[in-house]
């Protein structure tokens, strides 16, 4: 995350070049909520969300480049080959995704977290109604 600091440290801390670093640091290191960050950075709710998305994409790109230096996405091996110097930090897997199964797993994770905090999380879903027109 420190690599998101602008190279020109002479810039004012409130300048747009500092926003990705200040936003991520405030949110994930200091634990500030979005309203506190909005006040601190003097941004509208909408602008803060845009900047937050840009900051997350920037850090994801840095992490990707660190894990796979010089490789485009199509060049990344699914798993390290024999004789690899160091194990990969994570494995890239391309497969179809069952949305309902994924949502259920996320809800279960959140329910477990809520329970550990002494609260409860309830979620309910209804089956989608059949479409009145043919698909395809």
Backbone bond lengths (Angstrom), bond angles and torsions (degrees), N, CA, C in turn:
res aa  C-N    CA-C-N  psi(-1)  N-CA   C-N-CA  omega(-1)  CA-C   N-CA-C  phi
1 X - - - 1.436 - - 1.523 110.26 -
2 X 1.299 117.34 -31.22 1.466 120.32 179.62 1.528 111.55 -61.13
3 X 1.337 116.25 -25.11 1.469 119.74 -179.95 1.521 112.16 -71.14
4 X 1.324 117.50 -9.67 1.460 120.91 176.76 1.533 112.52 -82.26
5 X 1.327 116.53 -8.04 1.466 118.45 176.65 1.522 108.48 -67.42
6 X 1.341 117.06 140.11 1.468 118.24 -179.79 1.516 111.47 -63.69
7 X 1.330 117.78 145.92 1.468 120.40 -179.70 1.522 111.74 -64.20
8 X 1.320 117.20 -31.88 1.462 121.13 178.87 1.523 108.54 -88.47
9 X 1.329 116.81 92.97 1.468 121.99 -176.06 1.526 112.40 -71.10
10 X 1.320 117.16 -5.00 1.450 121.25 179.50 1.526 111.83 -78.36
11 X 1.316 117.10 -13.49 1.459 120.67 179.93 1.520 110.35 -64.33
12 X 1.315 116.27 148.30 1.463 120.54 177.09 1.525 109.24 -63.94
13 X 1.316 116.61 143.26 1.463 121.14 -177.13 1.524 111.91 -61.53
14 X 1.323 119.01 -22.06 1.452 121.43 179.47 1.513 113.87 -89.25
15 X 1.325 117.37 1.42 1.463 120.35 -177.84 1.529 110.55 -70.87
16 X 1.348 117.20 154.58 1.471 120.66 -179.44 1.529 113.42 -57.63
17 X 1.326 117.59 -28.48 1.466 120.04 -179.49 1.535 112.05 -65.24
18 X 1.331 117.53 -25.57 1.460 121.65 179.84 1.523 112.86 -87.19
19 X 1.331 117.81 -14.57 1.469 120.19 -171.54 1.519 115.01 -56.36
20 X 1.348 120.17 -47.30 1.474 117.59 -179.01 1.528 112.57 -56.98
21 X 1.325 116.31 -44.88 1.465 119.73 -179.66 1.529 110.94 -65.75
22 X 1.338 116.92 -49.82 1.459 120.34 -177.28 1.524 111.83 -62.46
23 X 1.315 116.07 -38.04 1.447 120.38 -179.69 1.531 111.40 -66.42
24 X 1.327 116.98 -50.48 1.466 119.89 -179.28 1.524 111.66 -67.12
25 X 1.315 117.46 -39.04 1.462 120.55 178.56 1.526 110.30 -63.32
26 X 1.321 116.02 -47.17 1.454 119.39 179.31 1.518 112.70 -62.84
27 X 1.320 116.15 -42.12 1.459 120.73 -175.76 1.520 112.49 -73.35
28 X 1.337 117.61 -46.86 1.462 120.44 -169.88 1.521 115.09 -105.29
29 X 1.317 118.59 -19.97 1.463 120.06 175.83 1.524 109.85 -96.05
30 X 1.342 115.91 -48.96 1.458 120.02 -179.73 1.524 112.97 -83.87
31 X 1.335 117.03 -18.12 1.460 120.88 178.51 1.518 114.64 75.45
32 X 1.320 117.36 26.13 1.461 120.62 -179.86 1.527 110.79 -73.70
33 X 1.325 116.02 148.17 1.461 118.93 174.81 1.532 108.72 -82.98
34 X 1.328 115.32 171.56 1.465 119.35 -175.18 1.527 112.31 -64.17
35 X 1.330 117.90 -35.19 1.462 120.27 178.76 1.529 111.05 -64.10
36 X 1.321 117.28 -42.50 1.464 120.62 178.50 1.530 110.71 -63.78
37 X 1.332 116.54 -40.25 1.465 119.70 177.42 1.528 111.25 -66.55
38 X 1.306 115.89 -39.35 1.454 120.68 178.42 1.528 109.83 -59.79
39 X 1.317 116.73 -44.14 1.467 120.75 178.33 1.523 111.29 -67.06
40 X 1.321 116.76 -44.79 1.464 120.87 -177.47 1.526 112.31 -62.76
41 X 1.329 116.15 -42.68 1.465 120.54 -176.05 1.529 113.10 -92.85
42 X 1.334 116.60 -1.21 1.463 122.44 179.36 1.534 111.15 55.10
43 X 1.334 115.35 50.72 1.457 121.62 179.77 1.520 109.62 -118.83
44 X 1.314 115.83 150.74 1.464 119.61 172.95 1.526 108.16 -70.78
45 X 1.314 115.67 164.60 1.462 120.36 178.82 1.524 110.85 -57.82
46 X 1.306 115.65 -45.79 1.457 120.43 -178.37 1.532 112.18 -65.21
47 X 1.324 116.65 -43.38 1.469 120.66 179.19 1.524 110.72 -65.16
48 X 1.332 116.68 -39.67 1.465 120.00 178.22 1.527 110.35 -61.02
49 X 1.308 117.69 -42.80 1.465 120.29 -179.85 1.523 111.24 -65.73
50 X 1.335 117.06 -39.15 1.473 119.62 176.34 1.523 110.37 -63.33
51 X 1.324 116.53 -46.83 1.468 120.77 -179.50 1.530 110.76 -63.71
52 X 1.332 116.95 -37.95 1.459 121.06 178.85 1.530 109.94 -63.07
53 X 1.330 116.96 -43.57 1.462 120.72 177.35 1.521 111.50 -61.20
54 X 1.330 116.67 -43.65 1.473 120.43 178.22 1.529 110.98 -63.19
55 X 1.324 116.72 -41.41 1.468 120.25 -179.90 1.527 110.53 -64.74
56 X 1.328 117.11 -41.78 1.470 119.97 178.77 1.524 111.15 -65.06
57 X 1.335 116.92 -40.12 1.464 119.33 177.00 1.526 110.75 -64.44
58 X 1.328 116.94 -38.48 1.468 120.24 179.53 1.527 110.91 -64.34
59 X 1.328 117.58 -44.27 1.464 119.81 -179.01 1.531 109.94 -69.81
60 X 1.334 117.37 -35.43 1.470 120.04 176.85 1.522 110.49 -63.47
61 X 1.317 116.82 -40.14 1.470 120.66 178.18 1.522 110.63 -64.58
62 X 1.334 116.85 -43.25 1.467 119.61 177.98 1.528 111.19 -61.16
63 X 1.315 116.63 -43.76 1.469 120.03 179.67 1.525 111.45 -65.71
64 X 1.331 116.30 -39.95 1.471 120.33 178.02 1.524 109.77 -61.46
65 X 1.338 116.37 -48.27 1.461 120.57 -179.24 1.523 111.77 -63.14
66 X 1.328 116.66 -32.62 1.469 120.48 178.54 1.526 110.35 -71.73
67 X 1.323 116.95 -40.11 1.463 120.40 -178.31 1.525 111.92 -74.53
68 X 1.338 116.69 -34.50 1.459 121.51 -176.02 1.526 109.77 -131.83
69 X 1.331 118.31 70.48 1.462 120.09 -176.60 1.529 111.84 -61.20
70 X 1.325 114.99 130.50 1.454 120.90 175.36 1.513 115.35 73.66
71 X 1.320 117.85 7.30 1.465 119.89 -177.68 1.513 109.77 -108.40
72 X 1.316 115.57 136.97 1.457 120.25 169.47 1.508 107.21 -80.74
73 X 1.315 117.93 167.24 1.455 120.84 -177.08 1.520 112.07 -57.35
74 X 1.326 117.58 -38.57 1.463 120.15 -178.68 1.532 112.67 -71.54
75 X 1.342 117.80 -16.65 1.461 121.50 -178.48 1.524 113.46 -90.08
76 X 1.329 118.57 -5.75 1.452 121.42 -173.76 1.520 110.10 -78.42
77 X 1.345 117.34 126.30 1.462 119.10 177.83 1.524 110.46 -70.42
78 X 1.342 116.23 149.44 1.464 120.22 178.94 1.519 110.91 -68.29
79 X 1.317 117.43 -30.79 1.456 121.05 176.54 1.518 107.63 -152.64
80 X 1.346 117.03 157.05 1.455 118.61 -178.66 1.524 111.15 -64.99
81 X 1.310 115.35 141.82 1.458 119.78 179.13 1.510 110.84 -81.38
82 X 1.333 116.84 173.30 1.457 120.28 178.27 1.523 110.66 -61.65
83 X 1.291 115.45 141.01 1.460 120.48 178.21 1.515 113.96 79.18
84 X 1.317 117.93 13.39 1.471 120.07 178.67 1.522 108.91 -65.19
85 X 1.341 115.30 142.15 1.467 120.05 -177.80 1.525 112.59 -64.90
86 X 1.334 116.56 -44.84 1.453 119.94 -177.47 1.526 108.54 -138.15
87 X 1.315 116.81 146.68 1.460 118.12 177.75 1.523 110.50 -66.98
88 X 1.316 116.12 149.05 1.462 120.55 178.04 1.520 109.26 -70.91
89 X 1.321 116.89 149.22 1.454 121.65 179.28 1.528 110.73 -68.97
90 X 1.308 117.50 -31.39 1.448 122.07 177.99 1.513 108.89 -155.26
91 X 1.302 115.96 165.06 1.458 120.69 -178.20 1.528 109.30 -111.50
92 X 1.301 116.60 133.44 1.455 121.94 177.38 1.519 108.01 -87.83
93 X 1.319 116.38 125.05 1.449 121.48 -179.55 1.521 108.81 -128.48
94 X 1.303 115.79 128.75 1.463 120.24 175.43 1.517 107.94 -107.93
95 X 1.339 116.18 119.32 1.457 120.89 177.43 1.518 108.45 -158.15
96 X 1.326 114.75 163.09 1.458 118.66 178.23 1.528 108.85 -70.52
97 X 1.305 115.32 157.38 1.448 120.87 -173.31 1.522 109.70 -125.76
98 X 1.316 116.18 128.56 1.461 120.85 173.89 1.517 106.94 -87.90
99 X 1.321 116.07 108.40 1.463 120.86 -174.44 1.522 111.66 -60.65
100 X 1.331 118.35 -44.54 1.465 120.79 -178.07 1.524 110.80 -61.25
101 X 1.316 116.92 -42.65 1.463 121.58 178.98 1.537 110.51 -63.42
102 X 1.311 116.85 -41.85 1.458 121.44 -179.76 1.523 110.64 -65.54
103 X 1.329 116.72 -44.46 1.466 120.65 179.54 1.521 110.19 -62.55
104 X 1.329 117.50 -43.20 1.468 120.40 177.90 1.531 111.18 -59.85
105 X 1.325 116.92 -42.01 1.469 120.26 179.86 1.530 111.14 -65.38
106 X 1.318 116.96 -40.49 1.464 120.44 178.15 1.524 110.13 -64.56
107 X 1.322 116.51 -44.09 1.470 120.51 179.16 1.525 110.28 -61.49
108 X 1.330 117.37 -41.98 1.469 120.21 178.67 1.525 110.33 -61.63
109 X 1.307 117.26 -42.43 1.466 121.02 178.07 1.525 110.67 -61.58
110 X 1.332 115.77 -45.20 1.466 119.86 179.54 1.525 111.61 -66.44
111 X 1.333 116.94 -37.55 1.461 119.71 177.53 1.527 110.97 -63.73
112 X 1.324 116.89 -41.68 1.460 120.54 177.41 1.521 110.85 -61.53
113 X 1.326 116.39 -42.45 1.469 120.65 178.77 1.524 110.65 -65.31
114 X 1.323 116.51 -44.38 1.464 120.53 179.30 1.522 110.52 -60.74
115 X 1.330 116.65 -42.84 1.460 120.83 179.73 1.526 110.38 -62.49
116 X 1.325 117.70 -40.38 1.468 120.12 179.41 1.526 111.36 -66.06
117 X 1.335 117.14 -21.36 1.457 121.90 178.05 1.526 111.91 -94.93
118 X 1.345 116.08 4.25 1.453 120.19 177.58 1.520 114.28 79.64
119 X 1.297 117.40 26.16 1.463 121.43 178.03 1.517 109.03 -134.10
120 X 1.294 116.90 178.69 1.460 120.47 -178.01 1.524 109.87 -128.48
121 X 1.302 114.73 151.58 1.463 121.91 176.38 1.522 106.88 -127.09
122 X 1.321 115.93 126.34 1.454 120.22 177.54 1.520 108.51 -120.41
123 X 1.299 115.15 138.43 1.463 120.82 177.39 1.511 107.96 -138.93
124 X 1.318 115.81 140.89 1.456 119.57 176.11 1.514 108.44 -137.22
125 X 1.308 114.70 148.52 1.451 121.43 -178.60 1.519 107.90 -131.63
126 X 1.291 115.50 147.34 1.449 119.37 174.35 1.517 108.00 -110.33
127 X 1.292 114.88 152.61 1.452 119.73 178.57 1.526 108.57 -69.35
128 X 1.320 118.18 138.55 1.451 119.03 177.96 1.528 110.56 -66.24
129 X 1.322 115.42 142.80 1.463 118.88 179.09 1.521 108.88 -75.49
130 X 1.324 116.99 151.24 1.470 119.23 -179.85 1.523 110.15 -62.72
131 X 1.297 115.46 145.46 1.471 120.53 179.16 1.521 109.56 -75.37
132 X 1.336 117.05 137.92 1.458 119.34 -178.76 1.540 112.84 -77.23
133 X 1.306 117.31 -3.32 1.457 120.07 -179.47 1.523 109.62 -126.47
134 X 1.295 118.44 155.24 1.478 120.64 179.91 1.524 110.13 -70.92
135 X 1.308 116.34 147.24 1.472 121.46 175.65 1.518 108.72 -104.43
136 X 1.314 114.48 155.85 1.453 116.81 174.36 1.419 113.31 125.40
